[in-house]
Amino acid sequence: MENLDPMGVHTGDSIVVAPSQTLTDKEYQMLRSAALRIIRALGIEGGCNVQFALHPDRSPSADPEAQTPYFVIEVNPRVSRSSALASKATGYPIARVAAKIAIGKRLDEIPNAVTKKTSAAFEPALDYVVTKIPRWPFDKFPGADRSLGTQMKATGEVMAIDRTFEGSLQKALRSLEVKGQGLLWEAPAWVEVHDPKAFVAKFLSGPATDDRLWRLFAALRRGATVDEVHERTRIDRWFLRKMAAIVRFAEAELQGKTPTPDLLRRAKRLGFADSDIATLSGMLPADVRRLRTQWGIRPVYKMVDTCAAEFEAVTPYFYSTYEQENEAAPLDGPKAVIIGSGPIRIGQGIEFDCCCVQAAAALRGLGVAPIMVNSNPETVSTDFDASARLYFDPLDEESIASVLENEGADDVSQWRAKHLGDAQVSVLTQFGGQTALNIAERITAMGGRIAGTSADAIALAEDRRRFHEFADALGIPQPPGGTAASLPEALGIAAGVGYPVLVRPSYVLGGRAMEIVYAPDDLERYFHAALEAGTGRVLVDKYLRGKEVEVDAVSDGTDTLVAGIMEHIERAGVHSGDSYAVYPAQNLLPAERERIVELTAQIAKALPVHGLLNIQFIVEEGRVWVLEVNPRSSRTVPFLTKVTGVPLVRLAVAISLGSSLAAQGYVRKAGIWPETPLVALKAPVFSMAKLLDVDTYLGPEMKSTGEVMGIDRSFAPALWKSLVAAGLAPVQSGEVLITVADKDKDEVIPIIEGLHWLGYDLVATRGTAALIRSLGIGVREVGKLADGNDEILRLIRSGKCAAVVNTPTLGKTVDRDGFLIRRAAVEARVPCLTSLDTALAVVAALRASAVTYEVAPLAAYHQREAATAAE
């Protein structure tokens, strides 16, 4: 595999191409031989990754450095991120083979699972080009340092396969799912610079950034030469010439031209999307697709077989391209298409891929062949044997329509007609997160059939204005508020309900552009950002500072089963993905539980929901308010499934194909699965240390990139396990820095007293120190950073600081001291608690941490649970 980016960019942040495109046969063999010598010298048995730096000028020259053609950068004697990419790029299952080697098998004794005819000793051969592009979280952190270097910043990646580099690159761009950023996108600042030399000097100098591909295309569109771009970026000229060819074709052949069959065929072979062709030609994407259909220009599907078609293969792993022979004849028998979740990013992580994999297993159990469509090489769903057939393609309307056309997915209706009646089903969208939901309406418009909850019900729940009207008609309580299309409207609503208010646009994932605002100035400042991330209207709700609880349920449109009620440790205001979720809820009254179950069933029946449903509630002073409804799989489904044993995805798949809860034996009179005698916590995991200039303060916009689970017989040890797993458990001695906003002084008192009881030495700034002294507790006072005193930062970096408790001032105005303190804590790997609710729970866990907790297999916990229930 070859990195498109030169040395200096972490390989996880680099665009990667396979097979290598710019090496001569001699250079390839030189590096291959070196890798084999290294592996043999180290005695490695199993997977191994070797990274090389190859001198860019390999021609004979007087440069002494050129006499050393390459250096070994790194050797990883294990399966790595690159191994996962290589496995998906070639179809060769590296981890599977490494595991068999570990139990004593030799390569020639391990059969190739793809061909069933060759052994694992055959090196894979590729007759296509693979491109990997990382996915970065900078859409969530617009103020972050976007430069790329030796510290990896990407949260995920996409991969695309085609017969040419140009086609592979353009498909990978489509797969990124960055709103509005197609091939032709340019940042507003670039548009003002027309001169190619000025553009190259201004936007291609300095470190690489996450948008460098678009910068390269923009420079080439302005007429910059390949040599000029190469001198600034050090990207190999071969890649730049291919990009220049894409630009030339767009300008000379497509711009303002009426497509012809020959032109359209050549454009598709270069990887141009229907939407890009439409933009350049002045048409609509639907018109381009209609012309393609009329002229018989359809993609065919080629097999990834590890051997470049040398041997007949039985792999069900395909990619699209525009050639003649289609190697993916429609599957016989009943089948259903699962829309995957695409690249991992904040708000849509590996939890949704877990649900897709479980959905595939559930379909197989029902005798229906699962067909997976996904673009993420990091996932289990893109393993070639995770489904009956895998299409490795972008998750956009064009690709999904082509897959459905190729498969004729209505064949599942034969299965339904035999087993469940005469209704028809084809596509499962509720397991792939927002990516799959966003395409549900378009699948319906194309004539596809959505399995389970209808596209209209999904759209109703996702459109917050429509859902407000729906809830009001049913008498479902929601926080008071309204929908605003202009700033005066928003200010009027906020004045009516009273500050603070929660501002959020429709159709957003992970709380993007969602803020708590405390004053009209804050509302004015963030109103425009909310509009930019949404669909033109903004919801302004009264911010209720109550307990936030969450349920995952499954419904067949008549009966509904709540698998469990989870309570967030943090009160409303911290995004659910960043909250510690506790199952079962610890602080709800019986009447509150009953009301939550009642509202869940009412909403599920009225929408109606046929499958999974996630609802977030706020409980304040005995009243239950509905905060958000998601008629799909949520990030807590895998967590709740593991803890309760309720097979939520399996139930939802069967319901989507026409079964019911009653037929599966999962109707409960109370509407909720009996609570287990266990306590489990879902704890967020953050990557803040890798993202410079990002504030770690937790609010309504999600920032975590993963999660862990702690489980035990009671709350404190379960919490302690989750803290240890998340890397947030404080050392049990040393100094704790406490610096909180004035508004939090009363709430921080029990935390101060608990830390003192535990024996920590307390350190605080002037205001908080005065509060601590008033409690009769000793404290060391330190100066504020704003006064020119850096003692706080030196303490955090000294290794003597066990934890930091810090809360920012009201609103989102710049809190420079707090920001620097929180950043220093993250970079020094000191636990930094910005929510007092979390801090109080951590103190409780520390008090109980002396109690020995047990470690046992999950199955053992469930066995004890069953025994307890029987008693």
Secondary structure, 3 states (H helix, E strand, C coil): CEECCCCCCCHHHCCEEECCCCCCHHHHHHHHHHHHHHHHHHCCCCCCEEEEEECCCCCCCCCHHHHCCEEEEEEECCCCHHHHHHHHHHCCCHHHHHHHHHCCCCHHHCECCCCCCCECCCCCECCCEEEEEEECCCCCCCCCCCECCCCCCCCEEEEEEECCHHHHHHHHHHHCCCCCCCCCCCCHHHHCCCCHHHHHHHHCCCCCECCHHHHHHHHHHCCCCHHHHHHHHCCCHHHHHHHHHHHHHHHHHHCCCCCCHHHHHHHHHCCCCHHHHHHHHCCCHHHHHHHHHHCCCCCEEEECCCECCCCCCCCCEEEEECCCCCCCCCCCCCEEEEECCCCCECCECHHHHHHHHHHHHHHHHCCCEEEEEECCCCCCCCCCCCCCEEEECCCCHHHHHHHHHHHCHHHHHHHHHHHCCCCCCCEECCCCHHHHHHCHHHHHHCCCCEECCCHHHHHHHHCHHHHHHHHHHHCCCCCCEEEECCHHHHHHHHHHHCCCEEEEECCCCCCCCCEEECCHHHHHHHHHHHHHHCCCCEEEEECCCCEEEEEEEEEECCCEEEEEEEEECCCCCCCHHHCCEEECCCCCCHHHHHHHHHHHHHHHHHCCCEEEEEEEEEEECCEEEEEEEECCCCCCHHHHHHHHCCCHHHHHHHHHCCCCCCCCCCCCCCCECCCCCCEEEEEEECCHHHCCCCCCCCCCCCCCCEEEEEEECCHHHHHHHHHHHHCCCCCCCCEEEEECCHHHHHHHHHHHHHHHHCCCEEEECHHHHHHHHHCCCCCEECCCHHHCCCHHHHHHHCCCEEEEEECCCCCCCCCHHHHHHHHHHHHCCCCEECCHHHHHHHHHHHHHCCCCCCCCCHHHHHHHHHHHHHC
